[in-house]
């Protein structure tokens, strides 16, 4: 359980870093960073919700 929480937490931090980086990079003609951010946001939200549920399951 502890390993799962740590793994999920690190994954979420990495995903948030990518989202922040994309926001700083601006838009690319082929695939705007704002679109990539939109695509990753639901995953970030799900990871956050999962982490919250796991921390309550102790």
Secondary structure, DSSP 8 states (H G I E B T S, - for coil): -HHHHHHHHHHHHHHHHHHHHHHHH---SSS-HHHHHHHHHHHHHHHHHHHHHHHHT-
